[in-house]
Amino acid sequence: MTENIITIKNLNAAYQEKPVLWHISLDIPKNSCTAIVGPNGAGKSTMIKTMMQLIKPLSGEVKINGSKDKHELKKIAYVPQKGEVNWDFPATVFDVVLMGRYVHKGWIKRPNAKDREMALEALKTMRIEAFKDRQISELSGGQRQRAFLARAIAQDAEIYVMDEPLQGIDVTTENLIIEVIRHLQQSGKTFVIVHHQLDTVGEYFDHAIILNKSLIAAGAVETVFTEENIEKAYREKVN
């Protein structure tokens, strides 16, 4: 029997007072790599932000590992959309990656040698250790995305929630990100990823959530990622 790491029940949510999600109920299996797909405005980003309590739901509940305790949120590493990040913030690439360790320490305690070692290993995993002393603003789009994934890796989370990490990056970086995701999934990690490239869902993911304000389908890719469900999601008007 598959163990579920995230359970959502009757979730209703709004973003900036505009209703976005209606009656969402689904399970995300532990150790899965789940794509969230749907048209623009379908509520994909709102759903993951509500999962992490960045947005308060109108009603319904989200459980992580069967619990609504906020402590469970420390087990989630979040990679936001590139457009949500202030890239002019004066920090080196190493500083950004080291921030992934703060969830375990708080903002008062200084990082120790182990934290710095884990940050450096994450940089090596994403093959950007040569840029560790550069300002984050000096990196290309693909390099910035590698840095933010390295920060998530340094956190050593149980669940990785990523908002369109493959959008607008070079092929080499995309291949590396998928390679790293597969490696981490083999070690027991779970991924929930907002994804916009429908043609790669079957190749990159084993589970899918198809969304257009309400839930169209959720489950194993080979079962739910059908032309009928995709057509239904993209045919229906998003207000």
N, C-alpha and C positions, 0 to 999 in steps of 0.2 A: 504494500500500500504506500502510495506516494505521500511524503510529508510536505505540508504546505508551510512556507516561511512567512508569507503575507496573506492575510485574509481581509477582504473588503466586503462590508455588508450594507446594502441600501444607502450608498453614499450619494449625497446631494451637495453640490458645491457651487459657489459663485466666485467670480474674479472681478474686483473693482465694482461690486454690486450687480454685475451682470451674470445671470444664471448660466452655468457652463456644463455641469454634469448632473445627470438625472438617474437615480435609482441604479447605481453601479454596484453589482455584487459579483465577486470573482475571487479565485484563489491563485496564488503564484507559487509553484512548487519549489521546494528547496533544491539548490544546485542546478536550477534551470537557467537558460539564457532566453529571456522573454523580450520580444519586440512589442512596442506599443505603436500601432499605426492607425492612420485616419487622416482626413483632409485638414487643411489649415482651419483653425478655430474649433476643432472637434473636442478640445479639452484635454489633450494629451499631457501638456506641461502642467496644467492645473491638477490633473490626477496625481502625478508624482509629487508635486509640492504639497498636496493635501495628505498624501501618504506620510510625508516627513514632517507634518504639522507646521509647514511654512505658511499654509493657508488653512484657516479654520473652516471645517465643513459646516454647511447649514444643518445637516443631520446625517446620521449613519455613523459607522465606526470603521477604524482600521486597526488591525492587530498585527504586531510583529512577533513572530515566534509564539503566537497565541496570547499575547499580552498587549494591553494598551498603555503600559508603563513607559514613560518618556525615556527611561534608562535604555530601552531597546533601540532608541534612535541612534545611540552611540555606535551601534553595529552597522550603521549605514554610511557609506561614503558617497558623496554627491558631486557629480561633474555637471555644472550648469551649461546652458547655451553660451556660446562665445559672446553673444551680444549683451549678456547680463553682467559681464565682467568689466571692471574698470582697469583697462590695460595700462593706464598711465600711473597706476599706483607704484610708488618708488620701492621696488623690492627686486632682489635678484631671483633667478630661477631656483637656486638652492633654498632661499628663504620661503618661496611659495610652496615648494615640495615639503619643507620641514613643517609647514602649517598643518599638514596631515597628521602630525603627532600630537597636536594640541588637544584633540578630543580626549586623549588619555591622560592629560596632565592639567588641563585648565590653562588659562592665559597668564597665570601668575608664576608658576614654576618654569624655570628655564629648561630647555631641551638638554638632555645629557648625551653622553658619547653614543649610547645605543640608539637614541633617536636620530642622531646625525648619521650613524651608520646605515640605518634603515632608509633614510632619505636619499643617501648616496646610492644605495642598492636600487632604489626605485628609479632614480635617474638613469642608472646603467640599464635597467630593464627596458626603459623607453628610449635608450640610445641617445641621450642628450646630456651626458655627463660633461661633455666638452663645453657646454654652454652654461654651466652651473653658476658662474660668477657674472653672467650678463644680466642686465635689467630685463625683466619680463617683457617690457614694451619693445625691445629690440628684436624679438623673435618673430619668425614668420607665423602664419596662421596654423600650419601643421605642427610647428615646434611648440607653439603655445598649447595646443591641444595635447601634445605629448606631456608637457609640463603638468597640466591639470590632471591627467590620468596618473602621472607619477605621484602627485600629491595624494590621490585616492589610494594608490598602492601602498604608500608609506603609512597610511592610516591602518592598514591591515584589517580592513572591515570584513564583515560577513556578507553584506549585501552592497552591491554597487549600483547606484541609480544614476543614469546618464541621459542627458537631454540633447539629442541629436549630435553625438560626438563625431559622427562621420561626415557631417555637412561641411562642404567647402574646404576639404583638405586634399592633399596630394595622394596619389595611389600608394606610394611607399608607406606613408603614415597610416593610411587605412588598413593596409595589409598587416602592419606591425600591431595596430590596435586589436585587430581580430585575432592575431596570433597570441597576444598577451591575454586577451579575454578567454580564449580556449584553454590556455595553460592554467589560469586561475580557476576556471570552472572545474578543471580536472582535480584541483586541490580542494574542491568542496565549496567554492564561492558561488553566489547567486547574482545574476545580472538582470536588471530591468532597464530597458533602453528605448527611449523615444527614437523612432527610426522613420526616415522618409523615402528610402529607396526600396520600392516594392519588389524590384527584380532580384534583390539579394536576401530577402527575408528567409527563403527556403534554404539558402546556403549558410547564413550566419547564425540562425536562431533555431531552437527546438520548440519554443512555445511562442504564442502570439496573442495579443489583445487587440481586437479591432473595434475602434471607437468612433462614434460621431455623436457626442453629447450623451447619448445612452449607449449601452453596450450592445454591439452587434454580435460578437462571438469572442470566446476566450478558451484556450486549450492548446493541445499539441498542434504544431504547425501543419502536419500532414492531415489533420482533421478539420481545422477551422480556417486555414488560409486558402480559401476557395474563391473562384471567380465570382460566385454568387454573393458571398459575404463582402468581398472587396467592392463589387458593384453596388451593393446596398449601402455601404458606408460612404462611398464617394458620390452616389446618386442623390442621396437625401440632402436637402438644403440645410446649410449651417447658418443660423440667424445670428 
